[in-house]
Amino acid sequence: MKAPVVRRFGTKLASAVLVLLVAASITFFVQLLLPGDRATVILNVRNGRDQEWPPEEIAAVNAQFGFDRPLLLQYLDYLTGLLRGDLGTSYTEFRPVTDVIGAQLVPSVILTLGALAVAWVIAVTVTVLTVQRGRFLGGLGASLEAFTASLPHYWVGMLLLVAFAVKIPIFPVIGGDGPAGTVLPVLTLAIPLSGFLGQVLREEFHKVLDQPFITTARTRGMSDAAVRLRHALRHAVLPGITLSGWALGALVSGSVIVENIYGRPGIGQVLVTAVNNRDIPTVAGTVLVVAAVYVVANLLVDLAYTLVDPRLRLS
């Protein structure tokens, strides 16, 4: 890897660390702004009722969680804990938040990466088959992309659930975490995303097909399919790669809806349960995990962009 690429990636890495620091700081101070004393919230959650608690019980909880320490020390402890992978202790499950989230992280990762891969397959297939294939096919492909991009996840999920789990019982209705139970959730996330990716790919693919090097490839006897797949597609995917950084984070956010529609395990279920139970550390930890996914995804996308586009390696 050449020095310009290393410097570029180093700059992006420093920016990513700064973004995570800001996200962690906002998460910490937002907890302080929530209504009610934190010790009172913990006691209410533990005992399942809201009431006024004796000062000695409030003091015991404050001492247990370090809430009686100066705010600056609490903040520094919070940041150093994050460096060790400590997101705090769940108010409801009385165990580390990392364990609560970690136990449900793998299903969400499988769902997210599967949806991103399927969305790319759909977008590339529609683009290659319809761009500059005549007015009818071109218009059909563009209309299909615009339509799917406008679909909300919950609507797609309910439609697929009714069609392929209730009317035609091919897939499980709820709670399926095996391969069969993953198909509909993946499609629910992938279909709207494929519309966004397809719109970006279509515009760039159309421009690339009009470039002189494409004409040169055709005059050398290369088939239309080879020109599209070997030359045009490589250049057209660059904007789509950039969009994938945003898409990966958006898929993690969208999984909250999808996991609840299909009753799947994942951090979406963890977040909804934590919000309902006022489990602030778990909510904050989930938010930080999603922020970290955004940051890491954009780092990987930037590296992939650099590797795909030789011009960036030479700049």
C-alpha positions as CSV (number, residue, x, y, z in Angstrom):
1,M,0.0,0.0,0.0
2,K,1.5,3.3,-1.1
3,A,2.2,6.2,1.2
4,P,-0.7,8.4,-0.1
5,V,-3.1,5.6,0.6
6,V,-1.7,5.1,4.1
7,R,-1.9,8.9,4.8
8,R,-5.5,9.0,3.5
9,F,-6.5,6.0,5.6
10,G,-4.8,7.4,8.6
11,T,-6.7,10.7,8.3
12,K,-9.9,8.8,8.0
13,L,-9.1,6.7,11.0
14,A,-8.3,9.7,13.1
15,S,-11.7,11.3,12.1
16,A,-13.4,8.0,13.0
17,V,-11.9,8.0,16.5
18,L,-13.0,11.6,16.9
19,V,-16.6,10.8,15.8
20,L,-16.8,7.9,18.2
21,L,-15.5,10.1,21.0
22,V,-18.2,12.7,20.3
23,A,-20.9,10.0,20.1
24,A,-19.8,8.6,23.4
25,S,-19.7,12.0,25.1
26,I,-23.2,12.9,23.8
27,T,-24.5,9.5,25.0
28,F,-23.0,10.1,28.5
29,F,-24.4,13.6,29.0
30,V,-27.8,12.7,27.5
31,Q,-28.2,10.2,30.3
32,L,-27.8,13.1,32.8
33,L,-30.4,15.2,31.1
34,L,-33.1,12.5,31.3
35,P,-35.9,13.3,33.8
36,G,-35.5,11.8,37.3
37,D,-32.6,10.8,39.4
38,R,-30.6,7.9,38.1
39,A,-30.6,6.1,41.4
40,T,-34.4,6.4,41.6
41,V,-34.8,5.1,38.1
42,I,-32.7,2.0,39.0
43,L,-34.7,1.3,42.1
44,N,-38.0,1.8,40.3
45,V,-36.9,-0.6,37.5
46,R,-35.6,-3.2,40.0
47,N,-38.7,-3.2,42.1
48,G,-41.2,-2.8,39.2
49,R,-42.9,0.3,40.6
50,D,-42.5,4.0,40.8
51,Q,-42.3,5.5,44.2
52,E,-40.3,7.7,46.5
53,W,-37.3,5.9,48.0
54,P,-35.7,6.5,51.4
55,P,-32.5,8.6,51.2
56,E,-30.3,5.7,52.5
57,E,-31.4,3.5,49.6
58,I,-30.7,6.3,47.1
59,A,-27.3,6.8,48.7
60,A,-26.5,3.1,48.5
61,V,-27.3,2.9,44.7
62,N,-25.3,6.1,44.1
63,A,-22.3,4.6,45.9
64,Q,-22.7,1.3,44.0
65,F,-22.7,2.9,40.5
66,G,-20.4,5.8,41.4
67,F,-23.1,8.5,40.9
68,D,-21.9,10.3,44.0
69,R,-18.5,11.0,42.5
70,P,-17.6,14.3,40.7
71,L,-19.1,14.5,37.2
72,L,-15.7,14.8,35.5
73,L,-14.5,11.6,37.2
74,Q,-17.7,9.8,36.1
75,Y,-17.1,11.0,32.5
76,L,-13.5,9.8,32.5
77,D,-14.4,6.5,34.0
78,Y,-17.1,6.1,31.3
79,L,-14.5,6.8,28.5
80,T,-11.9,4.5,30.0
81,G,-14.5,1.8,30.4
82,L,-15.4,2.1,26.7
83,L,-11.7,1.6,25.9
84,R,-11.9,-1.7,27.8
85,G,-15.1,-2.6,26.1
86,D,-17.2,-1.9,29.2
87,L,-20.6,-0.3,28.3
88,G,-21.9,-0.4,31.9
89,T,-24.3,-2.7,33.7
90,S,-27.9,-3.3,32.6
91,Y,-30.5,-2.0,35.1
92,T,-32.8,-4.9,34.4
93,E,-30.6,-7.9,33.8
94,F,-27.9,-6.9,36.3
95,R,-25.1,-8.0,34.0
96,P,-22.7,-6.1,31.6
97,V,-24.3,-4.4,28.7
98,T,-21.6,-5.9,26.4
99,D,-23.0,-9.4,27.3
100,V,-26.6,-8.3,26.7
101,I,-25.8,-6.9,23.3
102,G,-23.1,-9.5,22.4
103,A,-25.6,-12.3,22.9
104,Q,-27.8,-10.8,20.2
105,L,-25.2,-9.3,17.9
106,V,-24.5,-12.2,15.6
107,P,-28.1,-12.6,14.3
108,S,-28.2,-8.8,13.5
109,V,-24.8,-9.0,11.7
110,I,-26.0,-11.9,9.6
111,L,-29.2,-10.1,8.8
112,T,-27.4,-6.8,7.9
113,L,-24.6,-8.3,5.8
114,G,-27.1,-10.7,4.0
115,A,-29.4,-7.8,3.2
116,L,-26.5,-5.7,1.8
117,A,-25.3,-8.5,-0.4
118,V,-28.8,-9.3,-1.7
119,A,-29.4,-5.6,-2.4
120,W,-26.2,-5.4,-4.4
121,V,-27.2,-8.5,-6.4
122,I,-30.6,-7.1,-7.2
123,A,-29.3,-3.6,-8.1
124,V,-26.5,-4.9,-10.3
125,T,-28.7,-7.4,-12.1
126,V,-31.4,-4.8,-12.9
127,T,-28.8,-2.2,-14.0
128,V,-26.9,-4.5,-16.3
129,L,-30.0,-5.9,-17.9
130,T,-31.9,-2.7,-18.5
131,V,-29.5,0.3,-19.0
132,Q,-29.3,1.2,-22.7
133,R,-31.5,-1.8,-23.7
134,G,-34.2,0.3,-25.3
135,R,-36.8,2.7,-24.1
136,F,-39.1,0.1,-22.6
137,L,-36.5,-1.9,-20.6
138,G,-34.7,1.2,-19.5
139,G,-38.0,2.8,-18.3
140,L,-39.0,-0.4,-16.6
141,G,-35.7,-0.6,-14.7
142,A,-35.8,3.0,-13.7
143,S,-39.4,2.8,-12.5
144,L,-38.7,-0.4,-10.6
145,E,-35.8,1.2,-8.8
146,A,-37.8,4.3,-7.9
147,F,-40.7,2.2,-6.6
148,T,-38.6,-0.1,-4.4
149,A,-36.6,2.9,-3.0
150,S,-39.8,4.5,-1.7
151,L,-41.0,1.4,0.1
152,P,-40.9,1.5,4.0
153,H,-39.4,-1.6,5.7
154,Y,-42.5,-2.3,7.8
155,W,-44.8,-2.3,4.7
156,V,-42.4,-4.7,2.8
157,G,-42.1,-6.9,5.8
158,M,-45.8,-7.2,6.4
159,L,-46.5,-7.9,2.7
160,L,-43.8,-10.6,2.5
161,L,-45.0,-12.1,5.8
162,V,-48.6,-12.3,4.6
163,A,-47.7,-13.6,1.1
164,F,-45.0,-16.2,1.9
165,A,-45.6,-17.2,5.5
166,V,-49.4,-17.0,5.8
167,K,-51.0,-17.4,2.3
168,I,-48.2,-19.5,0.9
169,P,-46.5,-21.1,4.0
170,I,-43.0,-21.4,2.6
171,F,-41.2,-19.6,5.5
172,P,-41.9,-19.5,9.2
173,V,-44.3,-16.8,10.4
174,I,-42.3,-15.7,13.5
175,G,-39.2,-16.4,15.4
176,G,-37.3,-18.3,12.8
177,D,-33.5,-17.8,13.2
178,G,-32.4,-20.6,10.8
179,P,-31.7,-20.2,7.1
180,A,-35.4,-20.4,6.2
181,G,-36.3,-17.8,8.8
182,T,-33.7,-15.4,7.5
183,V,-34.9,-15.2,3.9
184,L,-37.9,-12.9,4.5
185,P,-36.1,-10.5,6.9
186,V,-33.2,-10.2,4.5
187,L,-35.5,-9.4,1.6
188,T,-37.4,-6.9,3.7
189,L,-34.2,-4.9,4.2
190,A,-32.7,-5.6,0.8
191,I,-35.6,-4.6,-1.5
192,P,-35.8,-0.9,-0.5
193,L,-32.0,-0.6,-0.4
194,S,-31.6,-2.1,-3.9
195,G,-33.7,0.7,-5.2
196,F,-31.3,3.3,-3.8
197,L,-28.3,1.4,-5.1
198,G,-29.8,0.9,-8.5
199,Q,-30.6,4.6,-9.0
200,V,-27.0,5.5,-8.3
201,L,-25.6,2.6,-10.4
202,R,-27.9,3.4,-13.3
203,E,-26.8,6.9,-13.7
204,E,-23.1,6.1,-13.5
205,F,-23.5,3.0,-15.7
206,H,-25.2,5.0,-18.4
207,K,-22.3,7.5,-18.4
208,V,-19.6,4.8,-18.5
209,L,-21.2,3.1,-21.5
210,D,-20.7,6.3,-23.5
211,Q,-17.0,6.6,-22.7
212,P,-14.4,6.1,-25.4
213,F,-12.7,3.1,-23.8
214,I,-16.1,1.2,-24.0
215,T,-16.2,1.9,-27.7
216,T,-12.6,0.7,-28.0
217,A,-13.5,-2.5,-26.2
218,R,-16.4,-3.1,-28.5
219,T,-14.3,-2.5,-31.7
220,R,-11.9,-5.2,-30.4
221,G,-14.6,-7.7,-30.7
222,M,-15.6,-8.0,-27.0
223,S,-19.2,-9.1,-26.5
224,D,-21.8,-6.7,-25.0
225,A,-22.0,-8.8,-21.8
226,A,-18.3,-8.8,-21.4
227,V,-18.1,-5.0,-21.9
228,R,-20.8,-4.4,-19.3
229,L,-19.5,-6.8,-16.7
230,R,-15.7,-6.4,-17.1
231,H,-15.3,-2.7,-17.9
232,A,-18.5,-0.7,-17.4
233,L,-19.5,-2.3,-14.1
234,R,-16.2,-1.8,-12.4
235,H,-16.3,2.0,-12.9
236,A,-20.1,2.3,-12.3
237,V,-19.9,0.7,-8.8
238,L,-17.8,3.4,-7.3
239,P,-20.7,5.7,-6.2
240,G,-22.5,2.6,-5.0
241,I,-19.6,1.6,-2.8
242,T,-19.7,5.1,-1.2
243,L,-23.4,4.6,-0.6
244,S,-22.8,1.3,1.0
245,G,-21.2,3.0,4.0
246,W,-24.4,4.8,4.8
247,A,-26.4,1.7,3.8
248,L,-24.8,-0.6,6.3
249,G,-25.5,1.8,9.2
250,A,-29.1,2.3,7.9
251,L,-29.6,-1.5,7.7
252,V,-28.6,-1.8,11.4
253,S,-31.2,0.8,12.2
254,G,-33.7,-0.8,10.0
255,S,-33.1,-4.2,11.7
256,V,-34.9,-2.8,14.8
257,I,-38.2,-2.8,12.8
258,V,-37.5,-6.0,10.9
259,E,-36.5,-8.0,14.0
260,N,-39.7,-7.0,15.7
261,I,-41.9,-7.8,12.7
262,Y,-40.5,-11.3,12.4
263,G,-39.8,-11.9,16.1
264,R,-36.2,-12.5,15.4
265,P,-33.4,-12.2,18.0
266,G,-31.0,-9.3,17.5
267,I,-30.0,-5.9,18.9
268,G,-33.3,-4.5,17.6
269,Q,-35.2,-6.6,20.2
270,V,-32.6,-5.6,22.8
271,L,-33.2,-1.9,22.1
272,V,-37.0,-2.1,22.2
273,T,-36.9,-4.1,25.4
274,A,-34.4,-1.7,27.0
275,V,-36.5,1.3,26.0
276,N,-39.7,-0.2,27.4
277,N,-37.9,-1.1,30.7
278,R,-36.0,2.3,30.9
279,D,-32.7,0.4,30.9
280,I,-30.6,3.5,30.1
281,P,-27.2,1.8,29.9
282,T,-28.4,-0.8,27.5
283,V,-30.1,1.8,25.3
284,A,-26.9,3.9,25.4
285,G,-24.7,0.9,24.6
286,T,-26.9,-0.1,21.6
287,V,-26.7,3.5,20.3
288,L,-22.9,3.4,20.5
289,V,-22.7,0.1,18.8
290,V,-24.8,1.4,15.9
291,A,-22.6,4.5,15.7
292,A,-19.5,2.3,15.7
293,V,-21.0,0.3,12.8
294,Y,-21.5,3.6,10.8
295,V,-17.9,4.6,11.5
296,V,-16.3,1.3,10.7
297,A,-18.4,0.8,7.6
298,N,-17.4,4.2,6.2
299,L,-13.7,3.4,6.9
300,L,-14.0,0.1,5.0
301,V,-15.9,1.8,2.2
302,D,-13.2,4.4,1.9
303,L,-10.5,1.8,1.8
304,A,-12.4,-0.2,-0.8
305,Y,-13.0,2.9,-2.9
306,T,-9.2,3.5,-2.8
307,L,-8.4,0.0,-3.9
308,V,-11.0,-0.1,-6.7
309,D,-10.2,3.4,-8.2
310,P,-6.5,3.5,-9.2
311,R,-6.7,7.3,-9.5
312,L,-6.9,7.6,-5.7
313,R,-3.8,5.5,-5.2
314,L,-1.9,7.8,-7.5
315,S,-3.2,11.1,-6.1
